[in-house]
Amino acid sequence: MSDSVDFIATVHPYDRLKSEDLARVAGTFTHRHYPAGTGIYQVGDRLPGLYLIRTGRVRVTDRNGDSVSELGPRNSFGERGLLRDGVAVTSATAIEDCEILMLPAADLRALIRDHRAVARFFERGRGPEGRGARIATLKVGDLLGRRAPVACGPDTPIIEAARRMREAGVGSIGITEDERLVGLLTIRDMSNRVVAEGRDAGGPVRGVMTPDPITLPPSALGYDVLNIMLERRIGHLPVVEDGRFVGMISQTDLTRVQAISASGLIRDVAQAGSVAEMARMTARIPDLLLNLSRAHQRHEVITRMITDVADAVTRRLLDMAQAQLGAPPAPFLWAACGSQGRQEQTGVSDQDNCLILDDAADPDDPYFGELARLVSDGLNACGYVYCPGNMMATNPRWRQPRTVWRAYFRDWIARPSPEAQMLASVMFDLRAIGGEAGLLADLQQDTLQAASKNSIFVAHMTANALKHRPPLGLIGGFATIRTGEHRHHIDMKHNGVVPVTDMARIHALQGRLTPVSTRARLQDAEAKGVLSGSGARDLIAAYDLIQTMRLDNQADLIRAGRRPDNYLSPGDLADFQRSHLRDAFVVVRGMQSALGQGKGMLA
């Protein structure tokens, strides 16, 4: 019994239960063993409860045999059907020897009813951003994703076609001649036309395929896919462009588009039992960005959701580190700065963080150094690469008691050297992530007040903020990068977003404004009279356009199977896009000039 309690206490959301509730819940789980290859349940089965993997791995497939996911320890499955009508909507098979804990359905519903943390957990993934993908209005070409179509010729042996489907993890294959689609073969066809009729698996697929299947072009809408699948009762729909077979849409593809949401990733991260599991989850962030971009979500929504995943990863790593190291010797706060601090992360982000310790803590205590190392290494493994400037809690300089942090800010304000300006710019974006949030609150307020009163410091910060200039050329064009890998591109981060971010920080400093995100700072600056209404609205509109085009470009790179970056080629834009982008840069440069002239910028 105690063994089960110890394990379940490491699984979210049960780790939020009080000890007495946890012990009671642990006693309701039953233990089941499934050897590798054993079916756990099938589509349409009545589910007895929620399954929780203790050891081993499980593959979940849809009714067409397509793989939906592969799950490992601490992952739950079966909740989708269980919480709907109690009937399984997927099938689950043990792919390794598995020890499974099963929570009876009645006990799960009681938990959801009585514990808000449990209810929130099982309601995640059904929120607005999950539904917001709006499959019906997406184009079929967007639904296809990055997977190459699986195809074979009509004379291919049936058994070979089956092998190709298995290797690709798909439930159908296109039958082509010179890239022209002539037929379709699905796992259901294999079952009904080959196995059930006792056909020779060495025979050609032309004898069992569906000839001349219904198809759609990439320009069709998801609405068309849904209608055809429902009307024809089919689970796979080939996509053809100019006579060529370019891909296959399955019911699983539709499910995946809806399933990859910030809430779903956060839920999975909260359940992760290892850094490797979390790394598999954060590898799906590009798909999240792509789905949100397809759904035409606003840039601040996209970056907020992506940052929420990073926050969840950080908190889970902090929990795992403390489980390994034991209770901390003194209270601490893990804070993020940079894009994570501003909640503006995109598809490419490094880590910027620090530890603010209680004044009673010893900054040289090995505990905090090891905590920082475990969390920072974990973030790096999850794709949040080490900060090139070593602005991380692993650096003893950024792992200090609050009195030391207060002295840092006081010295930066009193003696605004180039390094002080740079550090202050980064640290003014601090945001509490895990630990004692109160360690930051007073520090931020006091620093804002002291900084805003020092006109020399503000002038130096203003000069520093104006170093990044929009990429405007001399004769009405863009000043693109001249050499190297990104020749003829513009840097949408350093020459597009950063100039606005820097100005927003200055206005927040001048007005003692507490918001941290760029857009919120500009809105608050307008509301508090720090910026004129027209100036604020123009700058916000310019920022919106620049950030949106930056994210759209990242989504295009992801769609093409490439890593997202911040480099955009103006030559790839339509004339009106280039014109609007240039207008946005002109607004930013004009606001920079006004800021420099109006606030005594130092030479």
N, C-alpha and C positions, 0 to 999 in steps of 0.2 A: 504493500500500500504506500509506504513512505517513498519508495522508488518512483511510483507513478506520480505522486505529488511533486517530487523534485523535478521530474521531466516536464509535467504540465505547467509548472511555475515558470518555465523558460519559454513558453509559447504564448504569443499574443492572440487574443485579448485576455486570456486567463491570468496572465501575469499582473493584471490590474485588479484582481479580486483580493479581498481581505483573506488572511490566512485561514480563518474558519470556513469561509465560503469556498476557497480553493480546495481544502481537504474534503468538503462535502461533494463538490463537483467531481473531483478525482475518483471518488468512490462509485460514481455512476458510470464511468467508462468501463467497457468490457474489452478484453484482450482477444485478438484474432490473429492467426498466422496464415499467410498465403505464400506458398512456394512460387518460385519464378515461373511465369507463364500461366498462372492461375487467374481466371476471371473473377473479379470482385463483385461486379454487377454489370448488367447490360441495359441498354436503352429500353425504357418501358417498365423496368423492374420497380416494385414498390421498395423504397429505401427505408431501412429500419432506423437510420440515424446518420449522424455526421462522422465521417472517417478522418482520422488524424494519423499521419505516418510517424511511427517512432523510429523504425529503421527500414532501409531498403528504398526502392524507387517504384513509382507507379506511372503508367501511361494512360492518359485520358483521351478518348477518341469520340468523334461525333457519330451520328447515325449512318454516315456514309463511309466510315472507317478512316477518315482523315484525323491525323493527330492534332489534338487541341493543345495539350501541354504534357510535360514530363515533370513529375513532382518528387520531392525528396523529403527527408526528415523535417518535422514541424509544419509541413504543409497539410492543410485540410482539403477535402474534396467531397462532392456530393451535395453541397449546400444549395446550389442553384435549383435543382429539382426539389430538394427537401423542403425549402422554404416557399416554393410555389404551390405545388399540389401533392408533394410527397413521391412523385414518380421521376425516375432518373431520365435526364435529357441527354446523357452521355453514357459511354461505357468506360469501365476502369479495369486495367489488367496489371498484375504485378510483373515488372520486368526484372526484378531481383527478388530474392527471398525477403518478405516483408513482415514486420510486426506492426499491426495496425491497432490503434485504440478507437473504439466506436462509442460515441455519445448518443444515447437514444433520443429520438426526435422530440419526445415530450420534455425531456430534460433540457434540450437545446432551446426549445421555445420558452421554457420557464426562465432560463438564463437571460434570454433576450428581453423578456418582459421585466425582469427584476433588476437588471444591471445595465446602466446606460452605456458603459464602455463596450460591453458585448454587443448591444444593439447597434451602436455606431459602426462597429467593426463589420458586422454582417450586412449592414445597409450600404457600405462603401461599394463603389463601382456602379451604383445605380443612381448616382447624382447627376446634376445637370451636364457636367462635362462629358460623362459617359454617353448620355443621350445626344449630346451636342454634335456628335460626329455626323448626324443627319445623313445616314446612308442613302436615303431616297434622293437627295439632291446632289450627291457626289457623282462624278463621272466614272464610268467603268474603268477607264484607263488609270484613275487614281486608286481604285479598289484592287487592281492587279498586284500592286506592290512591286518588289524587286526580284521575285523568283522567276527564273527562266522557264518557259513552257516545257512540259515533259511530253515527248512525242516519239512515235515509231512508225515504220512503214506498214502497209497492209499485209505484207507477207511475213512479218515478224512472228515468230512462234508465241503462242499465248503465254507460255511459261516465262519467256523473256520479257514480255510486256509487264507481267506481274512482278518480276524482279525489279524492273525499272521503277514501278510505282512504289514498291517497298523501299528501295534505296532513297527515293525522293521524299518519302513520307506523305504521299498524296493518295487520293482515292479514285483518280481517273487519269486517263492518258489520251492525248489527241492522236488520231491516225492520219498521217499526212503523206502526200505524194508531191515532191518538189515544193515543199512548204505550204501546199494547198491542203486544207482540211477536207478529208473525205469520210471521216467517221470518228466515233467516240466510244471508248471502252471504260467502264467503271468497275469498282469492286462488286457492286450489286450484279452487274452483268456476269462477272466471273462466277458468282454464286449461283445465279439463276440459269445461265446458259452453258456453263462449263461443268461445274461440280454437279448440279442437280440433274443434268442430262447425260452425265458420264462421258463428256467429250474428251478427245485426246488433247492434253495440254501442249503437245508438240505441234498441233495444227496452227494454221495462220490466223491472225486476229481478224481478218476480213470476214471470217465465217461466224464470228460472234459479236462483232462491233455493231453499234447503231449507225447506219449509214446516213450521210448528209444531215447531221443534227442541226437543231436550231442554234443560231449564233447571234452575237451582238457585236457592234463595232466599239472601239474604245470611247467614242464620243457619246454613247448612250448613257443613260442615267441609272443610278442604283435602283430607282423606282421601276425601271424596265426589268431589271434582274429579279426584283422581288415579285413582280406580277407574273413573269414567266415561270419562275420556280413554283409559285403557289398554284398557278393555273395548270401547268403540265405535271406537277408533282415530281419535279426533278431536283437533284442536289448539285449538279455540275453544269456549267454553261460556258462553252468555248467562246473566245473573243477573237474576231478575225478583222484584220485591217488590210484593205487593198488585196484581198484574196489570201493573205498570209495568216497562218495560225500564230497568234502572238501571246496567248495565255489562256488560263482557265479560271473562272470564278466559281467558287464552291460556297456552300452554306457556312463552312468554317471560316472562309475569308470574311464574310459578312460579320460573323461573330467576333473575329479578331479585331476588326476595325472598332467595334463597340467596346471590346474588352480592354484594349490598351488605353487606360485612363490613368490620370494621376492618382486617383483614389485606389485603383487596383494595384498600382506599383507600390504605393505607400503601405497598403495592406500586406503585400508580399514581403516588403522589406522588414516590416514589423515582426513577421514570422520567421525571418531568416535565422538559421543557426550557425552560419559561417560567413566569412568574407566572400568566399567563392560563390555562395548562393546569391549574395547581394550583387556581386559583379555581373552575374547572369541577368539580374533584374535591371540594373542600370544600363546594360547594353541595349535595352529596349527603349531608352529615352529618345533616340532619333526617331523611332516609330511613333512615339507619343507626340513629338514635335510635328511630324508629318501629318498625323491625324488631326491635330488641333489646327494646323495651317489649312488643311483641306476643308475643315469645317468653318473657316473664315473667322476664327476666334481673334479677338483683339490681342495686340502684341503684349500688353501688360497682363492679360489672362494667361497667355502661353508661358511667359517667363516666370510668372508667379507659380504656376503649376509645376514647372520643371524645377524651380527652386524648392518647392515643398518636398519633392522627392529627395533632393540633396539634404534638406533638414532632417528628414526621416532616417536617411542613411547615417547621418552624423549622430543622431540620438541613439540609434540601434548600436552603433559602434561604441558609444559611451557606455551603454548598458552592458555590452559584452566585455568591455575592458574592466569595468568595475566588478563584474562577475568573476573575472580572472584574478584581479588584484585585491579584491576585498573592498570594504568601505573606505572612502577617502579619509585622510587624517584631519581634514578641515573642509568647510564649504568652498565651492569653486563655481565659476561660470565659464562655459565654453561659448565664445562669441565668434561670429563670422563677420568679415568685412568684405570689401570688393563687391562683385556682382551678387554673391550669395547674401551678403549683408543687405544689399538694396533690393533683394528678391527679383533680380533681373538676369538670371542665368539663361543661357541659350543652349544650343546643341554642342557647344565647345566651351569648357570652363576649367580653370585651375582652382586651387584651394587657397584661401586667405583666411587665417583664423588666429585666435589667441586664447590664453587662459587668464582670467582675472580671479585671483585667489583672495580668500578672506584675509584680513589683516593679521589674524592669528596664525596663518599658515607659514611654513618654512618653504620658500621658493626652491631651496636646494634639496628638498625631500625627494628621494628617488621615485616615490609614488607618482608625483605629477609629471616627471619626465617620462616615465614609462607609459602613463596614461596618454600623454600627448603622442608618443611614438606609435602606440597601438592604433589610435584613432586616425592619425595622419597617414600611416601606412595603409590602413584600410580604405581611406578615401582615395588614395592614389591607385590602389588595386581596383577600385570601382570606377575609375576613369576621371576622377578629380585630381589631376596631376599636381605634383609638388609645386609650390610657388617658386618661380625662378628667382625672386628677390628674397627668399627665405622668410617671408612674412607668415610664419606658422608658429603654432604653440610649441613645436619641437625646438625652436630657438629660445634659449633661456631668457633672452631679452623680452620676449613676448609671452612670458609665463611668470607673472609677478603679482604680488599683493596689490590691493586696490590703492593703497597710499602711494605705491611706486607709480602706478598708472596715472594717478592724479598729478604726481610730480612730472611725469613725461609730458602731459598736456600743458602743464604750467610752463615748463621750459620751452616747449615748441612755440607757445604763444609769446613768451617774453623775448626769445631769441630766434626769430624766424629765418633760419638758414635754409639753403636749398633742400637739404635732407629733411629738415623740420617741416617744410611746406609739403613735401611728398608724403611724409609719414602722417601728418595731420589730415591730408586729403583722404588717405586710406582709412584712418582710424575714426574719422567723423561718420563713417558709414557702418559702424559697429551695430550688430543686432544679436540679442541673446538667443542661443539655440538650445543649450542644455545645461542644467544645474540651477544655481541660485540667481534668478534674473535680477533680483534687487541689487546685486553687486554692480550693475551697470547703470541703473536708473538715475541715481543721484549724480554719478560721475558725468553722465551726458549733460544733464541740466546745468551743473556747475561749469562745465567746460564751455558750453554754448554761451553762457552769460559772460564769462571772462574773455572769450575770444571776440565776441561781438563788440566789446568795449575798447578793444585794442586796434586803433585805426591803422597802425603800421603793419600789424599782423594781417589784417584784412586786405591791405594793399598788396602785400607780398603773396597772399593766397590768390588774389585776383590775377596778379601777373603770372603765377604758376598755372592758373586755370586757363589762361589764354595761349598757352604754348601749343596746344593741339588745335590746328586750323582746318576748316573744311577744305576739301580737295577741289578748289576752284581754279581753273586756268585763266590765263590772261585774256584770251579772245573768246569768251563765252562758252568755253568747254570745261572739261574736268582735268585736273592735274593728276594723272594716273602714275602708278609706280613705273619707273623707267627700265629697270633691269631685274633679273632674277626670275624665280619661279612664278611670281605674281605680276609679271610685266603686263602693262596695259590694264591693270585692275585698280580699284580704289579700296582702301581699307575702311570698311563700314563701321568697324569698332573704333579705332583710334582717331580717325578723321571724320567720323560721322556721329556716333553715339557719345563718345567721350567728351567732345566739346560741350554738348548739352548737359551731360552729367556733371561736369565741372562747374558750369554756370549755376545749375540748380543747387549745388552744394554751397556756393558762395551766397546765393540768395537765402538759403536756409540759415547760414551763419549770420548774415546781416539781420535777419528777422527773428533769430532764436527759435527757429521752426523745428519741431521734433520729428516730422516724417523723414524716412530714410530713402524711400524709392524716388527716382528722378521725377516721374510724372506727378506724384503726390506732393513733392516739394514745390514744383512749379505751380500747382493748383493752390497750395497753401500760401505761396508767395503772393499770388493774385488776391486771395481772400483777405490777407493781412495787409495789403497795400504796399508790399515790398516791390512788386512789379506792377506796372500799369496793366489794366485789363486787356488792351489791344496787344501790348507786348507779350504778355503771358500767353494769350490765345494763339498768337502767331508762332511763338516758340514751341508750345505744346503741339500744334499742328505739324510743324516741321519735324519735331522729334518723333511724332507718331508715324509720319511717312518714312523717315529714315530707318527707324527700328522695324517697321513692318516689312520694308524691302530687304532689310538684312535677314530677317527670319524667313521670308519667302525664298530668298536665295539659298539659305541653308536647307530648306525643304526641297528645293529643286536638286541640290547636290545629293541629298539622301535618296530621293526618288531615282536618281541615276546610279545609285549604288556606290556613291563616293562619300568620304568623310566630310561632315560640314565644316566650313571655315567662315571667315569674315571678309573674304575678298570677292568683290563683284566687278564684272566687266561691263562698263557702260555700253559697249558695243552689242551686248546681248539684249539690251532693253529696247522696247519700242520708242518711237520718237516722243510720244506724250509722257512716257515714264521718265525718260532722260530729262525732259523739260521740267517736270514736277520735282524730280530729285534735285536738279540744279537750283530751282527756286527755293527748296527747303534749305540747301546749303547757303544760299544768299541770305536768308533770314537769320540763320545761325551766325554767320559772319557779321551781319549788321548788329545783332544783339551783343556779340563779343566787343565790337567797337564801342557801343554805348556803355557797356559795363566798364571797359577800360578807361574811357574818357570821364565817365561820371563818377568813378570811385577812386580816382587818383592812382592809377596803375603806375608802378615804379618802373623806370627804365632798366 
